[in-house]
Amino acid sequence: MTTTDPTRTDLGFTDPDPRRTGPLDRIPGLLLPIVSVLLAFAIGGILIWLQGVNPFYAYWVLFSNALGSSEGLVRVMEKSTPLILTGLAVTVGLRAGLFNIGAQGQLLVAAVGAAWAGYAFTVPAIIHLPMAIAFGMLCGAAWASIAGVLRAYRSVSEVITTIMLNSIAIALVDYLASRPLREPDQPLSRTPPIAETAALPQFGVIPSGFILAILVALFFGWFLVRTTSGFRFNTVGLNPNAARYAGISVRGTIVLAMFVSGALAGMGGAIETLGVTGRFEPAFNAGLGFDGITIALLARANPIAAIPAALLVGTLRAGAATLQFETGIEPEVVDVILAITLLLVAAPIVARLLFRKRNIKQTKVTSGWGS
Amino acid sequence: MSARWAYILGGIITVGIVIAFFMDEIRTVSVLSFSLRYAVPLILAAMVGIICERSGVINIGIEGQMLMSAFAGFFGAAITGNLILGMLIGVGSGMIMGGFLAVGAVTWRMDQIIAGTIINILATGLTSFFYAQGYVLPGVTPIVRIPLLADIPLVGPVLFNNGLFTYAAILISIVLWVLLFRTIWGLRTRSVGEKPSAADTSGIGVQRLRFLNVTFAGALAGLAGAYLALEAAGTFERGFTAGRGFTALAIMIFGAWNPLGAMFAAIFFGLTQGVASQLQADEVLAIPPQFVNMLPYVLTIVLLAAVSGRISPPAAVGKPYEKD
């Protein structure tokens, strides 16, 4: 590892030569993601053009509908909320050297957990709402902890376990919504609606879940850099042996990091249920977990940078349906644009172009199998 | 898993199968055939993992490689109206995806798990975007019954009455075992995966061998994807591979990075799924279908937890090689 300052860890990214001096060196952290996003849009534009649609018009439709009206803005905020949180979930994992690909599953069990806590109790809102959110977070944290404990005590790669837990979660929530938690006498497999006392309020047009997500991101921006626990996460992530030598419990930190990561993804699921959908249906919440990876890597594992990254992804997601309606372009074009963004930001393609350096140093993020 | 436990488990399963065969011949044969068919893509995908990891490269992108090849194979066959051509297109696109990982993980020395994850996300995005309805295959690849051998009770109808891909998967496992443990290529590959600096000193081009192995392994992922589209399902849907590429990695570990071990591990996986489905269909066990669907994933986690620490991966796996 070349970087020692925990605020500047280049997790898995092209690391420009620190000795080089030049005007670009002050802003590479910002430049790389921005150029990557622009390039990805250009490539996406070519795809749109190949489908016979003017790409400028398509992008205009995509953004103007999402950002041009208050309903559009609310939708962007709603879409971005779970994305900020799953992005944070992946970020916290990466900081501790864990690659949590299971944000999707953690979010799902939390969404169904929050739905249950939201309809099964009759208590005042002041207790009900925090309780439902906390229960959802706990579900997500418990789900992630399976992977955390297995990683810490049995050296089982969290990459495989979290992916498997995603598939298990999909089947589990489907079962829960179709049997034990099903709304009685209804043709659809879904839970009953949550009580009003558990619903997240809106401040004007701004959903309170969105504000909550921003606050949590800011908190983690502080937590990971300024607290001892955050320092432990970073140390274990950068060098587990050094951490062990310094007296940090590596196992404990791994379990805790995975727990926190799952709780964050879980918060995304709980807010989705309590603030947007109002109940749980298995068809909801598809695909949010992978976006979390893109966001975390686009934000270079910086919790505060996860906010604009999530807003970008959220805007694309919010506008995708309108895009299809207006131009006939499949909404999956957003998946392609995001995948290319991820490719450009994580692979040393753009960095080579920008910094004209052949041998760019790559830092290791994940720990591979065991160890 | 230690060899002794593998033999004990294998023995118990064999005795169980024979008993089941005498109790209910038709069901036993159908469950076993299902198990083998279920195992085929897992076997092929596990071979991809074995080749890559034996060379020192983690391939978490098998899932995406398979998905892309299933997509290319299906639409290739549907548009050209030729199954063989579709298969070749699938295999070719698997190799391109393999080359993609090779560039990222070997040439650029990226974090290997990130490189594989990008492949998965890219494949999901591209196949969803370009997916179009209304295409049909000219048929599915035929079942080839091997005369005489197929008449052996129990073994015959299960092993010698299959599609081409099934024979290919078993054959490839055996051939790969020979290649890995009995040829110069195998020795070099293993040395590159265990101690690349020593391999380099003895004159082996570490980067070159890794690049070629990862690329050609992609062809097998292509075969697995083509199997799913052209033989198993005869169609293509979004998210078609359903996590098989990841399960295959667990099978690779369970089989101790040994092609034959992984082949038996994959068949064991298929067997659990086959037995569970049969019991559920017969309403012997009143388990909801969702729990049957969960089974391979739960089994993956349980087995990984059980065998961890007992077998170890190639020493240099996951570490990009840099000359000192």
Interface residues (C-beta under 8 A of the other chain):
Chain A: G12 L47 F99 I101 I146 L150 R154 S155 V156 S157 V159 I160 T161 I163 M164 L165 N166 S167 I168 A171 L172 D174 Y175 S178 R179 F290 I293 T294 L297 E330 E332 V333 D335 V336 L338 A339 I340 L342 L343 A346 A347 P348 Q362 T363 K364 V365 T366 S367 G368 W369 G370
Chain B: I58 I60 G104 W108 R109 M110 D111 Q112 I113 I114 A115 T117 I118 I121 L122 T124 G125 L126 S128 F129 Y131 A242 G243 F246 T247 L249 A250 I253 P288 Q290 F291 N293 M294 Y297 V298 T300 I301 L304 A305 S308 G309 S312 P313 V317 G318 K319 P320
